[in-house]
Amino acid sequence: MTVKHEYSQEERLLGGLAHASVVTGAIGPAVGLLIYLTQKEKSAFAARQSLQAALYQLVGLGVMIVAWSCWGFFYALTFIPLITNAEQYQDAPPPIFWVGLGSMIIPLFIMGLWGLYGLYGAVRVWGGADFRYVFIGRLKLLD
């Protein structure tokens, strides 16, 4: 749920940057934390938005690690036929290999959605909305 208030351009910019830093990958949570630490005494809005963005991005990193690890494990399993029957697959890998390779789209899709939701938060905050992520925004720590 978003509620529209009047915040300064600087508050909106800092909050928006914290959310938009989702595109920087592992650096994003540090950006959000840095903005939080510099703004917690100056602007409750910028501090709340940046802390929320940092938490969202940390959770996102965990989700990505799990998603890519699961994919890597599944993809490694597709090499078993190649290893056990190398002579049978001289010309082309077995079909399961291509399924494993194609399943890479799942973690890529998750990454894309995660990033787009973070960018959506950035746009909403830049527009002056008090944006909250679906689950993270409900934490008492952010109030």
N, C-alpha and C positions, 0 to 999 in steps of 0.2 A: 504494500500500500504506500502511495506517495502523497505527501501533503505539500502544497505550494506555499512558500514563505518568501520573504524578502531577505536575501543574503547579499553581501557585497560581492563585487566581481572577483576580488582576490579569494574569498572563501569558496566561491563556486569553481574558480580555476584550480585551486589546490585540491578540492574534493574530486573534481573531474579528472585531474592528472593522476590521483591515487587510483581511481577506478581504471583509467585508460592504461595504466602501467601493466595491466594484465597481458598486453602484447609483448612485453619484454621478457616473459618467461620467469626464470628463477630470480631475476632482479626485482620483479614487481612487488613482492611482499616487503622487500627492503625499502622501496620507494614509499609505499604506504606507511610503513613504520616511521621512516624519517619525517614524513609530513606530519604524522601524528605527534611525534616528539617535539617538533618545532611549533605546533599549533595548539597543543592541549591547553595552554594557558591563555591563548589569544582568541581562539574561535572554537566554540563547542561543535559547530556544524562541520568545519573542516576536519577537526579531530575525529569526530564520530564517523564521518565518511571515509577518512583515510584508514582508521583502525578496522572498519568493516571490510574495506577493500583488501587490506593486508591479510585478514583472516580468510576471506574468500579465496584469495590467490594461494595461500598456504594449503588450504583444503584442496584446491585445484591441483597443486603440485603433487599432493599425495594421491589423488585420483589418477593423475597421469602416470605416476610411477607404477601404480597397480595395473592400470590398463596396458601400458607398454610391457610390463613384466609378464602379464598373462599372454599377450600376443607373442612375445619372444619365446616363452615356453612352448606354446602351441606350434609356432613356426619351427622351433628346434625339433619337435616330434616329427615334422614332415620330412626330416632328413633321414629318419630311420630306414625307410625303404632304400634310399640311395646308398646308405652305408652297408646294409645287409645284403643287397643284391646289386652291387655296383655294375656288374657285367650286363645286367638286364636293362639298365638305364644309361647306356653309353651315348645314345643319340638325343634323348630328351628325359627330363625329370618326370617322376610319376605325377599324375593329376593332383594328388593331395598336396604336392609342393606348391602348385599354383593357387590352390584354395588357401593355403597358409599365407602365401604372399599377399593374396587379395584381401585377406582378413585384416590387413594393416589399416584398411579404411575405417575400422571400428574405433581404434584409439585416435585416429586423425579426426573423425567426426566428433568425438567427445571433446577433443581439444578445440575444435572450431566453435562448437556450441558454448563451451566455457568462456572462450574469449569474446564471443559476440555478446553474451550476457553481461560480461564486465564492461564492454564498450557501451552497451545500452545504459548501464548504470552511470557511466561517464557523461553521456548525452543528457540524461535526466538531471544529474547534479548540476551540470553546466547551465541547464535551463532553469535552475532554481528549485528543483524538487528535492525533498528530503527522502532520498531513495534508500530502500532497504532490500537486501537480498532475501529471497524466500525463507531460508532457514536461519542464516547467520544474522539477519537483521532483527530477529526476535530475541537474541541473547541479551540478558540484563546488563552484561558488561558494556554494552553500547549505549545505554541510557544515561 
